[in-house]
Amino acid sequence: MTTNVKSKVLHEVNASLRSKVSGTPVILSNASHLHGLAAGLKHGEVIIEGNAGDYLGVLNAGATIRGAQDAGKYLADNMNSGTIIVKGDVGFGAAQYCYGGAVIVHGNAGDFTATMNKGAVIIIKGNVGDEVGTYMLKGDLVVVGNAGDNFANYLIRGSVYIGGQYHSLGHNTKLVPMTREDIAKLHAYFDEYGIQADPAGFKKIVAASEKPFYH
């Protein structure tokens, strides 16, 4: 059963989501005006029909959140664990400061996606903007499409993979050969999240130094 939340306010909807403890997914419609929907959830599954607003899944701590179309800015900001999957495009600053979990975007993502990723798996099936992966500290960032300027700028740690082209690499980056382990890892990600791509054609980017400001 789908709940129409067009006339509801954010705190009311989030309080209702936190109270759900059954294994049945909660399906919401007309939620694009709710910025911060499903914030801090520790369990359960939420499905948003149509578009979602800004800060979808902020501080996620274990829930599975699925967006059927597009989402706004700052998707999954400061997420700790769980899974967020968006079938459409997302805006500026997706998956910033994530400590863990997985963020999967089947469309495109904007500038500053995956800034200061601290341990999450972040996969963008489409293209990304500028300054994506900036100050990344840990985890995996996978871009199936193309990237803009300063890709992986001031990379500190973690692995960045791209299947398309980048306009320019950022500071403190270097290309290294893909290993069998890298290819197997990407195969597992793509199989799990239904992404059609050949890992053998990807490039791998790592930090040139763990002291990026002195490199």
DRENKOL-378016 format. One record per residue (C-alpha): residue number from 1; residue in one letter; x, y, z. Coordinates in nm, 4 decimals. Layout:
{r NUM,"A",{X,Y,Z}}
...
//
This chain:
{r 1,"M",{0.0000,0.0000,0.0000}}
{r 2,"T",{0.1296,0.3438,-0.0967}}
{r 3,"T",{0.0999,0.6412,0.1386}}
{r 4,"N",{0.0481,0.9810,-0.0240}}
{r 5,"V",{0.2487,1.2340,0.1811}}
{r 6,"K",{0.1757,1.5413,-0.0313}}
{r 7,"S",{-0.0005,1.7226,0.2539}}
{r 8,"K",{0.2292,1.5994,0.5318}}
{r 9,"V",{0.5274,1.7723,0.6944}}
{r 10,"L",{0.8727,1.6252,0.7382}}
{r 11,"H",{0.8763,1.5556,1.1120}}
{r 12,"E",{0.5419,1.3788,1.0883}}
{r 13,"V",{0.6559,1.1475,0.8091}}
{r 14,"N",{0.9967,1.0739,0.9645}}
{r 15,"A",{0.8408,0.9975,1.3025}}
{r 16,"S",{0.6089,0.7509,1.1323}}
{r 17,"L",{0.9000,0.5847,0.9510}}
{r 18,"R",{1.0976,0.5459,1.2744}}
{r 19,"S",{0.8017,0.3689,1.4347}}
{r 20,"K",{0.7842,0.1016,1.1651}}
{r 21,"V",{0.9459,-0.2226,1.2801}}
{r 22,"S",{0.7884,-0.4821,1.0471}}
{r 23,"G",{0.9625,-0.6331,0.7481}}
{r 24,"T",{0.7171,-0.4773,0.5036}}
{r 25,"P",{0.8555,-0.1922,0.2927}}
{r 26,"V",{0.6976,0.1512,0.3412}}
{r 27,"I",{0.5996,0.3061,0.0067}}
{r 28,"L",{0.5578,0.6842,-0.0183}}
{r 29,"S",{0.4371,0.9047,-0.3020}}
{r 30,"N",{0.4437,1.2826,-0.3636}}
{r 31,"A",{0.7437,1.3308,-0.1337}}
{r 32,"S",{0.9570,1.5753,-0.3343}}
{r 33,"H",{0.8840,1.8600,-0.0892}}
{r 34,"L",{1.0234,1.6662,0.2087}}
{r 35,"H",{1.3909,1.7612,0.2448}}
{r 36,"G",{1.5539,1.5202,0.4899}}
{r 37,"L",{1.3161,1.2318,0.4322}}
{r 38,"A",{1.4091,0.9070,0.6131}}
{r 39,"A",{1.6814,1.0803,0.8143}}
{r 40,"G",{1.8696,0.8644,1.0624}}
{r 41,"L",{1.6727,0.5448,1.0097}}
{r 42,"K",{1.8258,0.2362,1.1714}}
{r 43,"H",{1.6143,-0.0330,1.0074}}
{r 44,"G",{1.3436,-0.1037,0.7545}}
{r 45,"E",{1.2936,-0.0307,0.3874}}
{r 46,"V",{1.1492,0.2857,0.2350}}
{r 47,"I",{1.0470,0.3193,-0.1293}}
{r 48,"I",{0.9789,0.6648,-0.2731}}
{r 49,"E",{0.7616,0.6693,-0.5835}}
{r 50,"G",{0.8341,0.9709,-0.7992}}
{r 51,"N",{1.1027,1.2270,-0.7189}}
{r 52,"A",{1.2589,1.2824,-0.3770}}
{r 53,"G",{1.3818,1.6081,-0.2234}}
{r 54,"D",{1.7177,1.7177,-0.0842}}
{r 55,"Y",{1.9006,1.5282,0.1914}}
{r 56,"L",{1.7254,1.1980,0.1236}}
{r 57,"G",{1.8592,0.9386,0.3687}}
{r 58,"V",{2.0818,1.1815,0.5596}}
{r 59,"L",{2.2489,1.0067,0.8570}}
{r 60,"N",{2.1183,0.6695,0.7410}}
{r 61,"A",{2.2156,0.4106,1.0013}}
{r 62,"G",{2.1008,0.0812,0.8533}}
{r 63,"A",{1.7859,0.1250,0.6459}}
{r 64,"T",{1.7377,0.0471,0.2779}}
{r 65,"I",{1.6029,0.3488,0.0899}}
{r 66,"R",{1.4974,0.3305,-0.2739}}
{r 67,"G",{1.4119,0.6275,-0.4935}}
{r 68,"A",{1.2183,0.5362,-0.8075}}
{r 69,"Q",{1.3052,0.8557,-0.9977}}
{r 70,"D",{1.5322,1.1563,-0.9226}}
{r 71,"A",{1.6567,1.2916,-0.5902}}
{r 72,"G",{1.7797,1.6378,-0.4940}}
{r 73,"K",{2.1005,1.7641,-0.3381}}
{r 74,"Y",{2.3073,1.6009,-0.0636}}
{r 75,"L",{2.1754,1.2481,-0.1025}}
{r 76,"A",{2.2917,1.0208,0.1848}}
{r 77,"D",{2.4849,1.2999,0.3575}}
{r 78,"N",{2.6804,1.1626,0.6574}}
{r 79,"M",{2.5443,0.8115,0.6123}}
{r 80,"N",{2.6803,0.5473,0.8516}}
{r 81,"S",{2.5404,0.2204,0.7153}}
{r 82,"G",{2.2604,0.0791,0.5065}}
{r 83,"T",{2.1864,0.1129,0.1355}}
{r 84,"I",{2.0431,0.3976,-0.0705}}
{r 85,"I",{1.9531,0.3346,-0.4348}}
{r 86,"V",{1.8232,0.6036,-0.6712}}
{r 87,"K",{1.7058,0.5015,-1.0166}}
{r 88,"G",{1.7269,0.8503,-1.1664}}
{r 89,"D",{1.9604,1.1485,-1.1351}}
{r 90,"V",{2.0789,1.3203,-0.8164}}
{r 91,"G",{2.1950,1.6738,-0.7529}}
{r 92,"F",{2.4958,1.8489,-0.6036}}
{r 93,"G",{2.6949,1.6890,-0.3218}}
{r 94,"A",{2.5630,1.3341,-0.3219}}
{r 95,"A",{2.7130,1.0865,-0.0729}}
{r 96,"Q",{2.9277,1.3366,0.1164}}
{r 97,"Y",{3.0997,1.2382,0.4433}}
{r 98,"C",{2.9711,0.8799,0.4337}}
{r 99,"Y",{3.1275,0.6482,0.6908}}
{r 100,"G",{2.9910,0.3241,0.5445}}
{r 101,"G",{2.7087,0.1568,0.3595}}
{r 102,"A",{2.6375,0.1772,-0.0126}}
{r 103,"V",{2.5019,0.4584,-0.2312}}
{r 104,"I",{2.3966,0.3556,-0.5808}}
{r 105,"V",{2.2797,0.6087,-0.8420}}
{r 106,"H",{2.1622,0.4678,-1.1741}}
{r 107,"G",{2.1510,0.8113,-1.3396}}
{r 108,"N",{2.3876,1.1087,-1.3260}}
{r 109,"A",{2.5255,1.2909,-1.0214}}
{r 110,"G",{2.6339,1.6507,-0.9736}}
{r 111,"D",{2.9488,1.8285,-0.8599}}
{r 112,"F",{3.1222,1.7297,-0.5349}}
{r 113,"T",{2.9745,1.3821,-0.5233}}
{r 114,"A",{3.1539,1.1549,-0.2708}}
{r 115,"T",{3.3416,1.4422,-0.1049}}
{r 116,"M",{3.5341,1.3101,0.1970}}
{r 117,"N",{3.4011,0.9589,0.1552}}
{r 118,"K",{3.5142,0.7806,0.4709}}
{r 119,"G",{3.4315,0.4208,0.3890}}
{r 120,"A",{3.1188,0.3809,0.1761}}
{r 121,"V",{3.0776,0.2094,-0.1586}}
{r 122,"I",{2.9520,0.4787,-0.3976}}
{r 123,"I",{2.8535,0.3795,-0.7510}}
{r 124,"I",{2.7307,0.6230,-1.0160}}
{r 125,"K",{2.6089,0.4517,-1.3309}}
{r 126,"G",{2.5877,0.7729,-1.5335}}
{r 127,"N",{2.8125,1.0780,-1.5514}}
{r 128,"V",{2.9352,1.3016,-1.2684}}
{r 129,"G",{3.0311,1.6679,-1.2463}}
{r 130,"D",{3.3414,1.8447,-1.1191}}
{r 131,"E",{3.5402,1.7843,-0.7991}}
{r 132,"V",{3.3968,1.4362,-0.7499}}
{r 133,"G",{3.5758,1.2264,-0.4870}}
{r 134,"T",{3.7503,1.5320,-0.3397}}
{r 135,"Y",{3.9377,1.4604,-0.0136}}
{r 136,"M",{3.8292,1.0977,-0.0210}}
{r 137,"L",{3.9636,0.9141,0.2831}}
{r 138,"K",{3.8495,0.5533,0.2428}}
{r 139,"G",{3.6094,0.3291,0.0533}}
{r 140,"D",{3.5336,0.2785,-0.3150}}
{r 141,"L",{3.4022,0.5284,-0.5680}}
{r 142,"V",{3.2926,0.3827,-0.9006}}
{r 143,"V",{3.1834,0.6038,-1.1911}}
{r 144,"V",{3.0601,0.4070,-1.4902}}
{r 145,"G",{3.0247,0.7139,-1.7128}}
{r 146,"N",{3.2341,1.0285,-1.7493}}
{r 147,"A",{3.3649,1.2834,-1.4975}}
{r 148,"G",{3.4374,1.6559,-1.5151}}
{r 149,"D",{3.7295,1.8602,-1.3847}}
{r 150,"N",{3.9525,1.7757,-1.0876}}
{r 151,"F",{3.8329,1.4189,-1.0565}}
{r 152,"A",{3.9431,1.2703,-0.7196}}
{r 153,"N",{4.1005,1.6032,-0.6207}}
{r 154,"Y",{4.3362,1.5782,-0.3209}}
{r 155,"L",{4.2679,1.2078,-0.2888}}
{r 156,"I",{4.4004,1.0769,0.0425}}
{r 157,"R",{4.3068,0.7072,0.0540}}
{r 158,"G",{4.0581,0.4664,-0.0999}}
{r 159,"S",{4.0077,0.3500,-0.4572}}
{r 160,"V",{3.8444,0.5389,-0.7431}}
{r 161,"Y",{3.7340,0.3602,-1.0601}}
{r 162,"I",{3.6019,0.5124,-1.3834}}
{r 163,"G",{3.4691,0.3445,-1.6938}}
{r 164,"G",{3.4457,0.6562,-1.9100}}
{r 165,"Q",{3.6655,0.9627,-1.9446}}
{r 166,"Y",{3.7521,1.2448,-1.7068}}
{r 167,"H",{3.8134,1.6026,-1.8168}}
{r 168,"S",{4.1042,1.6336,-1.5738}}
{r 169,"L",{4.2439,1.4577,-1.2693}}
{r 170,"G",{4.2840,1.6483,-0.9436}}
{r 171,"H",{4.5926,1.6916,-0.7294}}
{r 172,"N",{4.7630,1.3933,-0.5666}}
{r 173,"T",{4.6283,1.1303,-0.8033}}
{r 174,"K",{4.7881,0.8591,-1.0100}}
{r 175,"L",{4.6633,0.5882,-1.2418}}
{r 176,"V",{4.7556,0.2306,-1.1537}}
{r 177,"P",{4.6824,-0.0942,-1.3376}}
{r 178,"M",{4.3604,-0.2771,-1.2632}}
{r 179,"T",{4.4268,-0.6058,-1.0831}}
{r 180,"R",{4.2285,-0.9273,-1.0938}}
{r 181,"E",{4.1030,-0.8389,-0.7463}}
{r 182,"D",{3.9785,-0.5001,-0.8705}}
{r 183,"I",{3.7957,-0.6594,-1.1628}}
{r 184,"A",{3.6390,-0.9245,-0.9388}}
{r 185,"K",{3.5275,-0.6571,-0.6928}}
{r 186,"L",{3.3614,-0.4479,-0.9637}}
{r 187,"H",{3.1949,-0.7584,-1.1091}}
{r 188,"A",{3.0457,-0.8293,-0.7655}}
{r 189,"Y",{2.9198,-0.4710,-0.7283}}
{r 190,"F",{2.7660,-0.4655,-1.0757}}
{r 191,"D",{2.5986,-0.8025,-1.0308}}
{r 192,"E",{2.4549,-0.7030,-0.6934}}
{r 193,"Y",{2.3098,-0.3715,-0.8122}}
{r 194,"G",{2.2069,-0.4638,-1.1666}}
{r 195,"I",{2.4595,-0.2504,-1.3544}}
{r 196,"Q",{2.5588,-0.3480,-1.7069}}
{r 197,"A",{2.9266,-0.2618,-1.7444}}
{r 198,"D",{3.2530,-0.4403,-1.8170}}
{r 199,"P",{3.5030,-0.3924,-1.5321}}
{r 200,"A",{3.7920,-0.4835,-1.7597}}
{r 201,"G",{3.7544,-0.1461,-1.9338}}
{r 202,"F",{3.7808,0.0613,-1.6149}}
{r 203,"K",{4.0705,0.2741,-1.4956}}
{r 204,"K",{4.1849,0.2825,-1.1326}}
{r 205,"I",{4.2980,0.5993,-0.9547}}
{r 206,"V",{4.4709,0.6055,-0.6182}}
{r 207,"A",{4.6498,0.8671,-0.4098}}
{r 208,"A",{5.0008,0.9545,-0.5166}}
{r 209,"S",{5.0843,1.0307,-0.1530}}
{r 210,"E",{4.9023,1.0118,0.1823}}
{r 211,"K",{5.0143,1.3718,0.2337}}
{r 212,"P",{4.8251,1.5326,-0.0530}}
{r 213,"F",{4.8998,1.8951,0.0343}}
{r 214,"Y",{5.2736,1.8350,0.0114}}
{r 215,"H",{5.2721,1.6380,-0.3097}}
//
